């Protein structure tokens, strides 16, 4: 069963790719790369972005589809001190639309 997690990316680049390609993939860990950043909740990703002033692009939060679940597809062994997790497996990226309930 797949699980949704959240990642951050360059809004212009991701939005362009998502509009042009049927599938956009966030790269997981390889021998040369520790894996993309990810968080278990939207709120954690959003809070992390709000604390950063040195991101050289417009950041946006996107959904990640983790095919094996959080425990299998992520790790905190590389980026924990920076406040995010490593993506271990390549995962599909999707637009995330936050729906606010109006009272």
Backbone as CSV, one residue per row, in Angstrom:
resi,resn,N_x,N_y,N_z,CA_x,CA_y,CA_z,C_x,C_y,C_z
1,UNK,0.842,-1.182,0.000,0.000,0.000,0.000,0.885,1.242,0.000
2,UNK,0.592,2.196,-0.863,1.402,3.400,-0.959,1.035,4.395,0.150
3,UNK,1.983,5.264,0.425,1.850,6.284,1.449,2.206,7.622,0.830
4,UNK,1.574,8.676,1.283,1.921,10.011,0.818,2.897,10.635,1.806
5,UNK,3.967,11.210,1.272,4.917,12.015,2.036,5.040,13.339,1.287
6,UNK,5.917,14.211,1.751,6.014,15.538,1.154,7.468,15.891,0.890
7,UNK,7.688,16.602,-0.202,9.016,17.063,-0.560,8.925,18.524,-0.933
8,UNK,10.080,19.148,-1.060,10.157,20.538,-1.446,10.986,20.609,-2.715
9,UNK,10.571,21.483,-3.620,11.333,21.638,-4.844,11.198,23.035,-5.416
10,UNK,11.977,23.296,-6.440,11.940,24.558,-7.159,10.605,24.652,-7.892
11,UNK,9.758,25.592,-7.486,8.405,25.689,-8.034,8.399,25.770,-9.556
12,UNK,9.245,26.611,-10.135,9.260,26.755,-11.592,9.627,25.441,-12.275
13,UNK,10.663,24.783,-11.803,11.122,23.536,-12.425,10.120,22.401,-12.265
14,UNK,9.615,22.233,-11.052,8.667,21.141,-10.806,7.358,21.371,-11.545
15,UNK,6.837,22.601,-11.484,5.571,22.873,-12.164,5.695,22.674,-13.672
16,UNK,6.817,23.078,-14.241,7.039,22.863,-15.675,7.073,21.364,-15.983
17,UNK,7.834,20.621,-15.217,7.935,19.175,-15.447,6.577,18.493,-15.277
18,UNK,5.837,18.870,-14.241,4.531,18.251,-14.003,3.521,18.591,-15.096
19,UNK,3.685,19.726,-15.751,2.763,20.078,-16.831,3.144,19.417,-18.155
20,UNK,4.410,19.007,-18.288,4.892,18.456,-19.557,5.036,16.937,-19.574
21,UNK,5.232,16.330,-18.421,5.530,14.898,-18.356,4.416,14.130,-17.655
22,UNK,4.119,12.911,-18.100,3.085,12.124,-17.420,3.526,11.664,-16.032
23,UNK,4.831,11.466,-15.847,5.365,11.043,-14.552,6.623,11.846,-14.241
24,UNK,6.666,12.419,-13.052,7.846,13.125,-12.572,8.343,12.360,-11.355
25,UNK,9.638,12.097,-11.322,10.215,11.265,-10.266,11.225,12.041,-9.435
26,UNK,11.087,11.939,-8.111,12.097,12.459,-7.186,13.086,11.320,-6.976
27,UNK,14.366,11.632,-7.101,15.400,10.600,-7.041,15.655,10.167,-5.605
28,UNK,15.713,8.876,-5.419,16.069,8.307,-4.122,17.574,8.147,-4.004
29,UNK,17.994,7.474,-2.961,19.416,7.310,-2.670,20.117,6.483,-3.739
30,UNK,21.316,6.937,-4.100,22.199,6.201,-5.002,23.589,6.196,-4.362
31,UNK,24.547,5.590,-5.020,25.903,5.576,-4.465,26.524,6.977,-4.455
32,UNK,26.030,7.885,-5.303,26.560,9.243,-5.368,25.644,10.304,-4.740
33,UNK,24.453,9.926,-4.330,23.460,10.898,-3.868,22.735,10.336,-2.655
34,UNK,22.572,11.176,-1.637,21.948,10.727,-0.388,20.437,10.614,-0.459
35,UNK,19.843,11.058,-1.554,18.389,11.001,-1.698,17.771,12.360,-1.457
36,UNK,16.636,12.593,-2.104,15.950,13.866,-1.958,15.409,14.074,-0.557
37,UNK,15.100,15.323,-0.232,14.554,15.634,1.086,13.069,15.291,1.130
38,UNK,12.609,14.888,2.307,11.189,14.597,2.474,10.798,14.701,3.942
39,UNK,9.493,14.847,4.149,8.907,14.949,5.478,7.643,14.089,5.514
40,UNK,7.268,13.616,6.702,6.058,12.786,6.794,4.757,13.579,6.715
41,UNK,4.813,14.880,7.017,3.594,15.682,6.973,3.828,16.984,6.214
42,UNK,2.756,17.510,5.661,2.799,18.816,5.003,3.256,19.886,5.992
43,UNK,2.729,19.820,7.206,3.034,20.837,8.206,4.524,20.888,8.532
44,UNK,5.178,19.725,8.606,6.615,19.700,8.874,7.409,20.301,7.713
45,UNK,7.017,19.983,6.501,7.694,20.553,5.329,7.503,22.066,5.306
46,UNK,6.294,22.508,5.535,5.983,23.932,5.522,6.756,24.666,6.613
47,UNK,6.813,24.112,7.810,7.542,24.744,8.917,9.026,24.850,8.587
48,UNK,9.595,23.820,7.967,11.016,23.837,7.603,11.285,24.954,6.595
49,UNK,10.450,25.052,5.572,10.636,26.078,4.547,10.547,27.475,5.159
50,UNK,9.629,27.666,6.082,9.442,28.988,6.687,10.636,29.440,7.519
51,UNK,11.493,28.518,7.939,12.675,28.894,8.727,13.878,29.211,7.848
52,UNK,13.793,28.939,6.557,14.935,29.120,5.662,14.838,30.434,4.906
53,UNK,15.916,31.149,4.873,15.974,32.413,4.147,16.922,32.323,2.949
54,UNK,17.687,31.258,2.864,18.735,31.167,1.855,18.417,30.205,0.712
55,UNK,17.164,29.850,0.530,16.795,28.978,-0.587,16.854,29.835,-1.860
56,UNK,17.695,29.451,-2.832,17.929,30.308,-3.999,16.859,30.221,-5.094
57,UNK,15.680,29.742,-4.762,14.582,29.631,-5.711,13.281,29.695,-4.930
58,UNK,12.169,29.755,-5.625,10.870,29.756,-4.955,10.512,28.322,-4.592
59,UNK,10.497,27.998,-3.292,10.191,26.619,-2.895,8.686,26.352,-2.918
60,UNK,8.355,25.106,-3.203,6.952,24.666,-3.198,6.921,23.248,-2.633
61,UNK,5.874,22.918,-1.926,5.724,21.572,-1.376,4.936,20.725,-2.367
62,UNK,5.415,19.509,-2.570,4.769,18.550,-3.467,4.556,17.241,-2.724
63,UNK,3.567,16.489,-3.156,3.322,15.160,-2.582,4.244,14.147,-3.246
64,UNK,4.684,13.187,-2.471,5.464,12.051,-2.958,4.657,10.794,-2.718
65,UNK,4.670,9.896,-3.670,3.988,8.614,-3.493,5.042,7.574,-3.122
66,UNK,5.021,7.141,-1.872,5.968,6.136,-1.384,5.324,4.760,-1.551
67,UNK,5.850,3.969,-2.448,5.231,2.680,-2.762,5.346,1.665,-1.632
68,UNK,6.399,1.753,-0.830,6.617,0.770,0.236,6.314,1.302,1.621
69,UNK,5.911,2.547,1.726,5.608,3.147,3.018,6.782,3.944,3.581
70,UNK,6.483,4.762,4.571,7.462,5.663,5.172,8.690,4.929,5.704
71,UNK,8.496,3.875,6.477,9.624,3.180,7.108,10.574,2.545,6.106
72,UNK,10.071,2.108,4.974,10.898,1.451,3.959,11.529,2.430,2.967
73,UNK,10.854,3.526,2.687,11.283,4.421,1.613,12.016,5.672,2.072
74,UNK,12.169,5.861,3.391,12.866,7.038,3.905,13.816,6.657,5.026
75,UNK,14.702,7.590,5.365,15.648,7.374,6.457,16.018,8.717,7.062
76,UNK,16.330,8.706,8.356,16.806,9.938,8.989,18.314,9.893,9.236
77,UNK,19.013,8.972,8.605,20.443,8.791,8.883,21.350,9.848,8.259
78,UNK,20.896,10.602,7.289,21.761,11.562,6.603,21.436,13.007,6.950
79,UNK,20.185,13.364,6.927,19.797,14.770,7.040,19.127,15.144,8.362
80,UNK,19.096,14.238,9.320,18.366,14.490,10.556,18.769,15.816,11.206
81,UNK,20.061,16.106,11.224,20.528,17.347,11.849,20.039,18.594,11.111
82,UNK,19.616,18.424,9.863,19.107,19.544,9.074,17.584,19.657,9.132
83,UNK,16.927,18.692,9.750,15.487,18.772,9.937,14.637,18.101,8.884
84,UNK,15.236,17.218,8.079,14.436,16.469,7.113,15.004,15.070,6.927
85,UNK,14.302,14.269,6.151,14.634,12.867,5.937,15.145,12.650,4.517
86,UNK,15.827,11.539,4.315,16.317,11.151,2.989,15.307,10.238,2.315
87,UNK,15.086,10.462,1.049,14.271,9.573,0.238,15.168,8.433,-0.245
88,UNK,14.818,7.209,0.076,15.655,6.059,-0.282,15.324,5.475,-1.647
89,UNK,14.083,5.583,-2.066,13.655,4.991,-3.336,13.075,6.072,-4.251
90,UNK,13.303,5.939,-5.539,12.698,6.872,-6.492,11.189,6.866,-6.273
91,UNK,10.600,8.050,-6.250,9.164,8.159,-5.963,8.513,9.198,-6.868
92,UNK,7.279,8.929,-7.256,6.533,9.852,-8.098,6.185,11.117,-7.325
93,UNK,6.290,12.245,-8.020,5.939,13.553,-7.475,4.581,13.944,-8.023
94,UNK,3.747,14.499,-7.166,2.419,14.963,-7.571,2.196,16.361,-7.009
95,UNK,1.349,17.133,-7.699,0.932,18.413,-7.135,0.200,18.131,-5.850
96,UNK,0.386,18.985,-4.885,-0.353,18.862,-3.630,-1.239,20.072,-3.508
97,UNK,-2.528,19.865,-3.399,-3.479,20.954,-3.262,-4.043,20.881,-1.852
98,UNK,-3.805,21.914,-1.116,-4.281,21.964,0.257,-5.697,22.541,0.251
99,UNK,-6.612,21.796,0.789,-8.013,22.224,0.845,-8.285,22.717,2.264
100,UNK,-8.740,23.943,2.370,-9.086,24.508,3.661,-10.599,24.483,3.816
101,UNK,-11.054,23.955,4.919,-12.488,23.968,5.186,-12.884,25.352,5.648
102,UNK,-13.909,25.888,5.049,-14.391,27.199,5.456,-15.537,27.012,6.418
103,UNK,-15.455,27.724,7.519,-16.507,27.595,8.544,-17.624,28.577,8.291
